[in-house]
Structure formats: C-alpha cells, structure tokens
Amino acid sequence: MARRSYRWLMVALAVVGLAADQGSKYGMFRKLYNGTTRGDQEVVDGWFKFTAEYDRSVQPCDCWVRSLQTWSAPDMPRVNHGALFGLGGDHKGDANQIFAAVSMLAAAGILVWVSRKSTAQDRWLCAALGLIFGGTIGNLYDRLVFNGVRDFLYFYKVEWPVFNVADCCLVVGAVMLMLHAFFSREPKVETPAAVVPAPTPPATS
C-alpha cells in the first residue's frame, strides 16, 4: 500500500506564509503612513508595537515595479539590507544581492528536497519546509522589489530587532526542522527471514 504524500501541506503552508507576509507588510506600511518618516501603533503598551519607517532619500525606480514600490505610500519604506535580525545590513547593496542569491538557492534546495518520495511522506518535515519556503520567498520578493526587507514588528521593551512575518515563518520552520532531526526515527526495514532448507531424507537401499 502506497504511503500518503504531504506535499500539499508544504504548498499550503508556503502559500499561507507568503500571503500573510506580503499582506501584512503592504497593509501596515500603508496604514501607518502619516506623511512623516515614521509611523507607530502601540499593541501592548510598554512592550510591543507596529512600526514603519520611510526613506525619502530613496526614490522609486522608473521601471515596471514602481507601482509595487509605492502601493503602500508615496515614500519608499526603510528596509533591512541584511539577513534576519539585521545581519550584514551595514553593507547595503552588496548584502542584499548576496542574501537574495542565498534565498534563491535555499528555495531551489527546498523544492529538490520535497521532490524526494521519503520527504513527501513525512508530514512534520513537509510542514517545516513549507514554512521555510514561504518565509524565504516573502523576503526574497522584498529584496527584488525594494532592494531590502520591510520590517514592522517591534518588541521595543527588550530592544529586539524589528522583524516581519516571513522571519517568524523562517524561525518556526527552522525550529521544527531541528526537532525533526533530533527526534525523528528512521522507518524500520524488515529483512526477510533466512530460508532454512529442509533436511534431506536418508537414502534407502
């Protein structure tokens, strides 16, 4: 009997993660725009808020993605050029290109991984890869359109770096992947029992 494939779960979580990421980014940067370079909305007083920064020194490109860049606001968003938690962000353009290339390779690697039959039959692994794929594509979109990643979630009580929904998907997916590596068990392969030949009866004279 063929085992069930969970590729649908990987695709579903990737689509949901990507939609949640892009919808929240565009929605928040549109909602918080007030004509200045920063807009804030308290969520938990003293702890957590939505924040959106805008960079008037950067102009929208004169290309086909201009409408995507200015849908939320006429001013371009201030972006993180580096990776998760701002890693490598000081190098701006170079960092963005490097991490965009890494994201493309990671996305391709996930597609190859999930194409394997053993991976498709593992529900937990497909769920983890779906979250990671959705988060990767979400931030990759930002790098290609905005030359950096839009962040708006801010735990300012502990000065946690500003992050986004794609980052959440990546972290949760990575944790699930680590748990899978530590606690998953390889399926037992049953070996056929050795066939013992029947004793040959003694020859009769």
Buried (B, 14 or more C-beta within 10 A) or exposed (E): EEEEBBBEBBBBBBBBBBEBBBEBBBEBBEBBBEEEEEBBEEEEEEEBBBBBBBBEEBEBBEEEEEEBBEEBBEBBBBBBBBBBEBEBBEEBEEBBBBBBEEBBEBBEBBEEBBEEEEBBBBEBBBBBBBBBBBBBBBBBBBBBBBBBBBBBBBBBEEEEBBBBBBBBBBBBBBEBBEEBEEEEEEEEEEEEEEEEEEEEEEEEE
